[in-house]
Amino acid sequence: MDPNHQAPRFWRSRAGITWIVLAGVAGWFLWAEHRAHLLGALPYLIILACPLMHLFMHRGHHQGGQHSGHHDSRDQGGKP
């Protein structure tokens, strides 16, 4: 057996491709049968996206204007 041989990833396997095809067919039928409902909800989804983006986009902000990747040497108890 070849030591460099790796098992295929799930999405490249026969079962993974089957799930992708089934999900595509299910998505098509959902779109075809419920298009009016989905498009009717679109304005509400856009309005709902505004506060959600606000919450998730400000996740890295901290008090004092510091960002999550920057630390002050005084915060770590070390010398400046």
C-alpha positions as CSV (number, residue, x, y, z in Angstrom):
1,M,0.0,0.0,0.0
2,D,1.3,3.5,-0.9
3,P,2.0,5.5,2.3
4,N,1.2,8.8,0.5
5,H,-2.3,7.6,-0.5
6,Q,-5.0,9.5,1.4
7,A,-8.7,8.7,1.6
8,P,-10.7,11.2,-0.5
9,R,-12.4,14.0,1.3
10,F,-16.1,13.5,2.0
11,W,-17.3,16.0,-0.6
12,R,-15.1,14.2,-3.2
13,S,-16.5,10.8,-2.3
14,R,-19.5,9.1,-4.0
15,A,-21.6,9.8,-0.9
16,G,-20.6,13.4,-0.8
17,I,-21.4,14.0,-4.5
18,T,-24.8,12.3,-3.9
19,W,-25.6,14.7,-1.1
20,I,-24.6,17.7,-3.2
21,V,-26.9,16.6,-6.1
22,L,-29.8,15.9,-3.7
23,A,-29.3,19.3,-2.0
24,G,-29.3,20.9,-5.4
25,V,-32.5,19.2,-6.5
26,A,-34.2,20.0,-3.2
27,G,-33.1,23.6,-3.5
28,W,-34.5,23.8,-7.0
29,F,-37.9,22.5,-5.9
30,L,-38.0,24.8,-2.9
31,W,-37.2,27.8,-5.2
32,A,-39.7,26.7,-7.9
33,E,-42.6,26.1,-5.5
34,H,-42.0,28.8,-2.9
35,R,-40.6,31.7,-5.0
36,A,-43.4,34.1,-4.1
37,H,-43.0,33.5,-0.4
38,L,-39.2,33.9,-0.5
39,L,-39.3,37.0,-2.6
40,G,-42.1,38.4,-0.4
41,A,-39.9,38.0,2.7
42,L,-36.8,39.6,1.0
43,P,-37.5,43.2,2.2
44,Y,-37.8,42.0,5.8
45,L,-34.6,40.0,5.5
46,I,-32.7,43.0,4.2
47,I,-34.0,45.1,7.1
48,L,-33.1,42.3,9.5
49,A,-29.6,42.2,8.1
50,C,-28.8,45.7,9.2
51,P,-28.8,45.2,13.0
52,L,-27.2,41.7,12.6
53,M,-24.3,43.2,10.6
54,H,-24.0,45.9,13.2
55,L,-23.7,43.4,16.0
56,F,-21.2,41.1,14.2
57,M,-19.1,43.8,12.6
58,H,-18.5,45.6,16.0
59,R,-17.4,42.4,17.7
60,G,-13.7,43.3,17.8
61,H,-14.1,46.8,19.3
62,H,-13.1,47.2,22.9
63,Q,-13.4,50.1,25.3
64,G,-10.8,52.8,24.7
65,G,-10.5,52.2,21.0
66,Q,-8.2,49.2,21.2
67,H,-8.7,46.4,18.7
68,S,-8.6,42.7,19.5
69,G,-5.1,42.2,18.1
70,H,-3.3,45.1,19.9
71,H,-2.4,45.0,23.5
72,D,-0.8,47.7,25.7
73,S,2.3,46.7,27.6
74,R,0.7,48.1,30.8
75,D,-2.2,45.5,30.4
76,Q,0.3,42.6,30.7
77,G,2.0,43.9,33.8
78,G,5.3,44.3,32.1
79,K,7.7,47.3,31.8
80,P,6.9,49.8,29.0
